[in-house]
């Protein structure tokens, strides 16, 4: 999907819809680990959507997607995990490009 952000965004949204369905199903299967794994996948898809929106300069959507992804990742991964760090970097950059230096600085602390 290199160079095709609109198509990539559409595929990521389709992927998220499928994973939300799987997460809902996991509630009835009784496998908590499966639910955590699916939730992490959803947060990564959100981060990818946020990155695409950052690249295409749709900063309000990028910030919302990255904030949601970061909140989920911090709950699921804890600590200085590479995934969390990458999401924080993209969120900080999105805020910086939007002109909000204060939020950009806060994300990195």
N, CA, C and O of each residue as an XYZ file, in Angstrom:
436
protein
N       0.811     -1.196      0.000
C       0.000      0.000      0.000
C       0.852      1.257      0.000
O       0.340      2.355      0.218
N       2.105      1.111     -0.234
C       3.002      2.255     -0.261
C       2.525      3.271     -1.293
O       2.299      2.941     -2.458
N       2.376      4.517     -0.837
C       1.968      5.573     -1.744
C       0.472      5.659     -1.979
O       0.021      6.484     -2.773
N      -0.304      4.825     -1.306
C      -1.751      4.822     -1.476
C      -2.433      4.946     -0.110
O      -3.058      3.992      0.354
N      -2.320      6.107      0.534
C      -2.836      6.234      1.895
C      -4.344      6.051      2.024
O      -4.809      5.535      3.040
N      -5.112      6.456      1.031
C      -6.566      6.298      1.121
C      -6.935      4.816      1.112
O      -7.753      4.373      1.918
N      -6.337      4.057      0.209
C      -6.606      2.622      0.146
C      -6.107      1.930      1.416
O      -6.795      1.067      1.962
N      -4.926      2.300      1.884
C      -4.377      1.688      3.094
C      -5.282      1.961      4.283
O      -5.548      1.066      5.085
N      -5.752      3.189      4.398
C      -6.652      3.545      5.497
C      -7.924      2.712      5.446
O      -8.415      2.264      6.482
N      -8.453      2.506      4.262
C      -9.662      1.692      4.101
C      -9.420      0.249      4.534
O     -10.257     -0.344      5.213
N      -8.284     -0.314      4.146
C      -7.958     -1.685      4.536
C      -7.777     -1.802      6.048
O      -8.203     -2.784      6.656
N      -7.144     -0.798      6.649
C      -6.970     -0.831      8.112
C      -8.319     -0.743      8.822
O      -8.532     -1.413      9.832
N      -9.228      0.076      8.301
C     -10.558      0.164      8.917
C     -11.307     -1.161      8.768
O     -11.985     -1.589      9.701
N     -11.197     -1.807      7.625
C     -11.808     -3.124      7.445
C     -11.215     -4.128      8.432
O     -11.936     -4.930      9.026
N      -9.905     -4.074      8.598
C      -9.230     -4.960      9.540
C      -9.721     -4.719     10.962
O      -9.945     -5.667     11.715
N      -9.887     -3.452     11.326
C     -10.357     -3.144     12.665
C     -11.773     -3.662     12.874
O     -12.084     -4.181     13.946
N     -12.629     -3.530     11.878
C     -14.000     -4.047     11.991
C     -13.992     -5.557     12.231
O     -14.738     -6.059     13.071
N     -13.157     -6.269     11.501
C     -13.055     -7.721     11.664
C     -12.562     -8.056     13.071
O     -13.079     -8.969     13.715
N     -11.567     -7.317     13.541
C     -11.012     -7.596     14.861
C     -11.992     -7.246     15.977
O     -12.024     -7.929     17.001
N     -12.790     -6.196     15.797
C     -13.828     -5.895     16.784
C     -14.828     -7.051     16.865
O     -15.284     -7.402     17.953
N     -15.165     -7.636     15.724
C     -16.051     -8.802     15.722
C     -15.431     -9.977     16.463
O     -16.105    -10.658     17.236
N     -14.144    -10.209     16.225
C     -13.445    -11.300     16.910
C     -13.364    -11.033     18.411
O     -13.491    -11.957     19.215
N     -13.154     -9.775     18.789
C     -13.096     -9.424     20.204
C     -14.438     -9.687     20.868
O     -14.500    -10.236     21.968
N     -15.499     -9.297     20.200
C     -16.838     -9.555     20.727
C     -17.076    -11.051     20.901
O     -17.618    -11.484     21.918
N     -16.672    -11.837     19.911
C     -16.822    -13.291     20.001
C     -15.999    -13.866     21.148
O     -16.424    -14.822     21.796
N     -14.814    -13.287     21.407
C     -13.942    -13.828     22.451
C     -14.560    -13.677     23.839
O     -14.177    -14.393     24.764
N     -15.505    -12.758     23.995
C     -16.174    -12.600     25.283
C     -16.964    -13.845     25.651
O     -17.135    -14.152     26.831
N     -17.439    -14.554     24.653
C     -18.277    -15.716     24.888
C     -17.508    -17.027     24.838
O     -18.009    -18.067     25.265
N     -16.300    -16.972     24.318
C     -15.471    -18.174     24.260
C     -14.798    -18.402     25.610
O     -14.523    -19.539     25.991
N     -14.537    -17.316     26.325
C     -13.950    -17.429     27.644
C     -12.433    -17.424     27.648
O     -11.825    -17.812     28.645
N     -11.818    -17.004     26.583
C     -10.363    -16.974     26.508
C      -9.890    -15.528     26.656
O      -9.878    -14.767     25.688
N      -9.495    -15.153     27.892
C      -9.081    -13.774     28.165
C      -7.831    -13.399     27.373
O      -7.701    -12.258     26.930
N      -6.923    -14.337     27.191
C      -5.695    -14.039     26.456
C      -6.015    -13.655     25.018
O      -5.390    -12.759     24.451
N      -6.982    -14.333     24.442
C      -7.393    -14.009     23.086
C      -7.937    -12.582     23.023
O      -7.639    -11.847     22.082
N      -8.720    -12.193     24.001
C      -9.264    -10.840     24.046
C      -8.170     -9.796     24.159
O      -8.242     -8.748     23.517
N      -7.155    -10.072     24.973
C      -6.040     -9.134     25.112
C      -5.257     -9.020     23.810
O      -4.862     -7.927     23.405
N      -5.040    -10.145     23.166
C      -4.305    -10.151     21.912
C      -5.064     -9.380     20.839
O      -4.470     -8.595     20.100
N      -6.351     -9.596     20.751
C      -7.169     -8.888     19.761
C      -7.201     -7.393     20.081
O      -7.130     -6.564     19.174
N      -7.305     -7.048     21.360
C      -7.302     -5.635     21.752
C      -5.993     -4.956     21.364
O      -5.988     -3.807     20.923
N      -4.889     -5.672     21.530
C      -3.601     -5.121     21.124
C      -3.561     -4.926     19.606
O      -3.075     -3.904     19.121
N      -4.069     -5.899     18.866
C      -4.124     -5.757     17.405
C      -4.940     -4.538     17.000
O      -4.563     -3.808     16.084
N      -6.059     -4.319     17.683
C      -6.907     -3.162     17.379
C      -6.142     -1.867     17.646
O      -6.211     -0.924     16.858
N      -5.414     -1.829     18.757
C      -4.664     -0.609     19.075
C      -3.569     -0.347     18.038
O      -3.283      0.805     17.711
N      -2.967     -1.406     17.528
C      -1.935     -1.243     16.501
C      -2.552     -0.760     15.188
O      -1.969      0.072     14.493
N      -3.723     -1.281     14.853
C      -4.417     -0.803     13.650
C      -4.766      0.673     13.813
O      -4.611      1.456     12.875
N      -5.239      1.057     15.004
C      -5.537      2.478     15.244
C      -4.285      3.332     15.076
O      -4.335      4.415     14.492
N      -3.168      2.840     15.588
C      -1.910      3.587     15.438
C      -1.522      3.708     13.965
O      -1.033      4.751     13.533
N      -1.740      2.644     13.198
C      -1.439      2.696     11.765
C      -2.336      3.692     11.041
O      -1.874      4.423     10.166
N      -3.606      3.722     11.400
C      -4.519      4.713     10.822
C      -4.051      6.113     11.199
O      -4.042      7.017     10.364
N      -3.662      6.289     12.455
C      -3.153      7.577     12.900
C      -1.924      8.001     12.115
O      -1.788      9.169     11.751
N      -1.023      7.048     11.851
C       0.178      7.364     11.084
C      -0.182      7.780      9.654
O       0.381      8.738      9.125
N      -1.109      7.065      9.037
C      -1.549      7.424      7.675
C      -2.139      8.831      7.670
O      -1.861      9.624      6.771
N      -2.946      9.132      8.667
C      -3.544     10.469      8.748
C      -2.486     11.528      9.032
O      -2.623     12.666      8.582
N      -1.439     11.180      9.768
C      -0.316     12.096      9.975
C       0.387     12.388      8.655
O       0.667     13.544      8.336
N       0.667     11.346      7.896
C       1.356     11.498      6.610
C       0.529     12.333      5.636
O       1.079     13.118      4.863
N      -0.791     12.163      5.676
C      -1.664     12.914      4.764
C      -2.098     14.258      5.360
O      -2.929     14.960      4.784
N      -1.531     14.607      6.509
C      -1.760     15.895      7.181
C      -3.193     16.099      7.664
O      -3.645     17.235      7.810
N      -3.909     15.000      7.915
C      -5.234     15.080      8.540
C      -5.003     14.977     10.045
O      -5.310     13.962     10.671
N      -4.454     16.056     10.608
C      -3.930     16.030     11.972
C      -4.976     15.783     13.061
O      -4.682     15.034     13.993
N      -6.182     16.366     13.002
C      -7.154     16.061     14.056
C      -7.495     14.570     14.126
O      -7.604     14.010     15.217
N      -7.664     13.934     12.976
C      -7.965     12.498     12.955
C      -6.742     11.697     13.411
O      -6.874     10.715     14.141
N      -5.559     12.121     12.980
C      -4.326     11.448     13.401
C      -4.189     11.487     14.911
O      -3.890     10.469     15.535
N      -4.404     12.646     15.501
C      -4.250     12.801     16.948
C      -5.251     11.934     17.701
O      -4.887     11.265     18.668
N      -6.494     11.941     17.271
C      -7.508     11.119     17.940
C      -7.165      9.637     17.859
O      -7.239      8.928     18.862
N      -6.793      9.167     16.675
C      -6.456      7.753     16.503
C      -5.234      7.377     17.341
O      -5.221      6.329     17.987
N      -4.218      8.224     17.329
C      -2.990      7.931     18.076
C      -3.218      8.006     19.581
O      -2.657      7.203     20.326
N      -4.029      8.952     20.041
C      -4.353      9.022     21.476
C      -5.068      7.757     21.930
O      -4.724      7.184     22.964
N      -6.060      7.320     21.160
C      -6.790      6.097     21.519
C      -5.867      4.887     21.514
O      -5.918      4.053     22.418
N      -5.030      4.796     20.498
C      -4.092      3.679     20.410
C      -3.137      3.681     21.597
O      -2.874      2.634     22.188
N      -2.622      4.847     21.942
C      -1.660      4.948     23.040
C      -2.294      4.555     24.368
O      -1.670      3.850     25.161
N      -3.510      4.994     24.621
C      -4.186      4.615     25.873
C      -4.324      3.100     25.973
O      -4.050      2.519     27.023
N      -4.742      2.468     24.901
C      -4.900      1.010     24.900
C      -3.558      0.308     25.060
O      -3.439     -0.652     25.823
N      -2.553      0.788     24.341
C      -1.233      0.153     24.403
C      -0.627      0.272     25.794
O       0.012     -0.668     26.267
N      -0.815      1.405     26.456
C      -0.270      1.570     27.797
C      -0.914      0.611     28.789
O      -0.256      0.146     29.720
N      -2.176      0.317     28.599
C      -2.862     -0.636     29.469
C      -2.393     -2.060     29.182
O      -2.144     -2.838     30.103
N      -2.276     -2.392     27.903
C      -1.981     -3.768     27.510
C      -0.501     -4.128     27.583
O      -0.163     -5.269     27.896
N       0.378     -3.185     27.303
C       1.801     -3.503     27.202
C       2.611     -3.079     28.424
O       3.535     -3.785     28.828
N       2.282     -1.964     29.001
C       3.010     -1.414     30.152
C       4.491     -1.209     29.845
O       5.105     -1.995     29.124
N       5.035     -0.166     30.393
C       6.462      0.064     30.262
C       6.861      0.699     28.948
O       6.024      1.197     28.195
N       8.152      0.671     28.689
C       8.730      1.322     27.511
C       8.832      0.346     26.347
O       9.926      0.078     25.850
N       7.723     -0.171     25.925
C       7.657     -1.101     24.795
C       7.848     -0.324     23.494
O       7.393      0.814     23.378
N       8.511     -0.930     22.525
C       8.776     -0.265     21.241
C       7.496      0.244     20.572
O       7.498      1.312     19.959
N       6.418     -0.509     20.687
C       5.140     -0.099     20.082
C       4.633      1.180     20.731
O       4.164      2.087     20.043
N       4.727      1.254     22.050
C       4.284      2.455     22.773
C       5.152      3.649     22.379
O       4.635      4.739     22.134
N       6.442      3.449     22.318
C       7.368      4.530     21.981
C       7.085      5.070     20.575
O       7.077      6.283     20.365
N       6.854      4.175     19.622
C       6.554      4.615     18.248
C       5.250      5.404     18.205
O       5.167      6.427     17.526
N       4.238      4.939     18.921
C       2.955      5.653     18.948
C       3.128      7.019     19.601
O       2.566      8.009     19.131
N       3.900      7.077     20.676
C       4.162      8.362     21.338
C       4.883      9.324     20.397
O       4.549     10.507     20.336
N       5.861      8.819     19.671
C       6.592      9.666     18.717
C       5.660     10.253     17.664
O       5.729     11.442     17.352
N       4.791      9.411     17.124
C       3.866      9.876     16.082
C       2.848     10.862     16.655
O       2.472     11.827     15.989
N       2.404     10.620     17.889
C       1.468     11.543     18.529
C       2.146     12.884     18.810
O       1.557     13.940     18.581
N       3.366     12.841     19.297
C       4.101     14.085     19.558
C       4.290     14.879     18.264
O       4.088     16.093     18.243
N       4.675     14.197     17.195
C       4.873     14.868     15.909
C       3.558     15.462     15.397
O       3.542     16.579     14.879
N       2.470     14.727     15.539
C       1.158     15.235     15.105
C       0.806     16.510     15.844
O       0.355     17.480     15.236
N       1.012     16.515     17.160
C       0.725     17.714     17.950
C       1.651     18.861     17.571
O       1.225     20.014     17.503
N       2.907     18.545     17.325
C       3.867     19.574     16.925
C       3.461     20.210     15.599
O       3.483     21.433     15.461
N       3.091     19.385     14.627
C       2.665     19.903     13.321
C       1.376     20.712     13.428
O       1.144     21.637     12.650
N       0.545     20.352     14.398
C      -0.697     21.092     14.624
C      -0.407     22.436     15.295
O      -1.254     23.329     15.306
N       0.790     22.570     15.850
C       1.159     23.814     16.515
C       1.021     23.773     18.018
O       1.120     24.808     18.677
N       0.793     22.599     18.572
C       0.616     22.457     20.014
C       1.892     21.877     20.630
O       1.977     20.683     20.916
N       2.884     22.757     20.825
C       4.174     22.321     21.354
C       4.054     21.777     22.770
O       4.789     20.865     23.149
N       3.134     22.328     23.552
C       2.972     21.871     24.939
C       2.550     20.403     24.986
O       3.139     19.607     25.717
N       1.532     20.051     24.209
C       1.097     18.648     24.179
C       2.186     17.753     23.597
O       2.389     16.634     24.069
N       2.879     18.235     22.584
C       3.961     17.443     21.988
C       5.005     17.117     23.038
O       5.487     15.985     23.094
N       5.364     18.078     23.869
C       6.359     17.859     24.917
C       5.828     16.941     26.008
O       6.569     16.110     26.534
N       4.560     17.081     26.349
C       3.965     16.246     27.402
C       3.894     14.775     27.010
O       4.052     13.898     27.859
N       3.660     14.506     25.749
C       3.560     13.113     25.286
C       4.862     12.371     25.546
O       4.843     11.186     25.879
N       5.962     13.036     25.402
C       7.278     12.379     25.530
C       7.732     12.243     26.978
O       8.818     11.713     27.215
N       6.950     12.698     27.961
C       7.365     12.562     29.360
C       6.545     11.554     30.079
O       6.762     11.316     31.267
